[in-house]
């Protein structure tokens, strides 16, 4: 019998996932980390990257996340994402356009470099996850 815990992913638009999981890998600001049953309590900020949910039936759900927070306490994980898209719902053409636009903005020093770099990271994350 596998050891599971309750996980929930929320965005400003609503709940994306709620259920029993075996593990969740998240993109922490200092690097990716994996939460399993009986993980120590933690609160962490999230960067841009994939959130991988391993379900008890060994299937996985992958979300492209653009920052937020995650809390794990007493075998209950809550992830609050600024924005999250399931891998199967990513519009690849839109992500490619976002990537090219961000690259163009990075060439011009008058633009907000930090915003352009984040947009580039978001686009590349979506394209990696959509494959």
C-alpha positions in Angstrom: 0.0 0.0 0.0 1.4 3.4 -1.0 1.6 6.3 1.4 -0.4 9.3 0.1 -1.2 12.8 1.2 -3.7 15.4 0.3 -2.7 18.0 -2.3 -4.4 21.1 -3.7 -3.3 23.5 -6.4 -5.0 26.9 -6.5 -4.7 29.9 -8.8 -6.5 33.2 -8.8 -9.0 31.6 -11.3 -9.8 28.7 -9.0 -8.8 25.2 -8.0 -6.9 23.2 -10.6 -6.3 20.0 -8.6 -7.4 18.4 -5.4 -6.8 14.8 -4.4 -4.6 12.1 -2.9 -1.1 12.0 -4.3 2.1 10.0 -3.7 4.4 12.9 -4.4 4.7 16.5 -5.7 7.8 18.0 -7.2 7.9 21.8 -7.2 10.2 24.6 -8.6 11.4 26.2 -5.4 13.2 29.6 -5.7 16.4 27.8 -4.6 15.8 24.7 -6.8 13.3 21.9 -7.3 12.3 19.7 -4.4 10.0 16.7 -3.9 7.4 16.4 -1.2 6.4 12.9 -0.1 4.2 11.4 2.7 5.3 12.7 6.1 7.4 15.5 4.6 8.6 18.0 7.2 6.5 21.2 7.5 7.6 23.7 4.9 6.6 27.0 3.3 8.5 28.0 0.2 8.3 30.5 -2.6 8.1 29.1 -6.1 9.9 30.1 -9.3 9.0 29.4 -12.9 9.0 25.7 -13.6 7.2 22.4 -13.7 5.0 21.1 -10.9 4.8 17.3 -11.2 2.1 15.4 -9.4 2.5 11.6 -9.0 -0.8 10.0 -8.4 -1.4 6.7 -6.6 -2.1 4.9 -9.9 1.5 5.9 -11.0 0.1 8.5 -13.5 1.5 12.0 -13.5 0.0 15.4 -14.1 2.4 18.2 -15.0 1.6 21.9 -14.7 3.7 24.9 -15.9 3.8 27.3 -13.0 4.8 31.0 -13.0 5.7 31.5 -9.3 3.7 31.4 -6.1 3.9 29.7 -2.7 3.7 26.1 -1.4 3.0 24.9 2.1 3.2 21.3 3.3 2.0 20.6 6.8 0.6 17.4 8.5 0.4 15.5 5.1 -1.5 18.3 3.4 0.1 20.3 0.6 -1.4 23.6 -0.7 0.2 25.3 -3.7 -0.9 28.8 -4.5 0.3 29.6 -8.0 0.3 33.0 -9.7 -0.6 31.2 -12.9 -0.6 27.5 -13.8 -1.4 25.5 -16.9 -1.7 21.8 -17.3 0.8 20.4 -19.9 -2.0 19.2 -22.1 -3.6 22.6 -22.3 -0.5 24.7 -23.2 -0.9 26.5 -26.5 2.5 25.9 -28.1 2.2 28.5 -30.8 1.3 31.1 -28.3 4.3 30.1 -26.1 6.6 30.4 -29.1 5.3 33.9 -29.9 5.8 34.9 -26.2 9.4 33.5 -26.3 10.2 35.4 -29.5 8.7 38.6 -28.2 10.7 38.3 -25.0 13.9 37.7 -26.9 13.2 40.9 -29.0 12.6 43.0 -25.9 15.9 41.7 -24.3 17.8 43.2 -27.3 16.5 46.7 -26.5 18.1 48.1 -23.3 15.2 50.6 -22.9 12.8 47.8 -22.0 12.2 46.3 -18.6 14.9 43.6 -18.6 13.6 41.7 -15.6 10.1 41.4 -17.0 11.4 40.3 -20.4 13.6 37.7 -18.7 10.7 36.3 -16.7 8.5 36.2 -19.8 11.3 34.3 -21.6 11.5 31.8 -18.7 7.8 31.4 -18.7 7.6 30.7 -22.4 10.5 28.3 -22.4 9.0 26.4 -19.4 5.7 26.1 -21.3 7.4 24.8 -24.4 9.5 22.2 -22.4 6.4 21.0 -20.5 4.2 20.8 -23.6 6.5 18.3 -25.3 
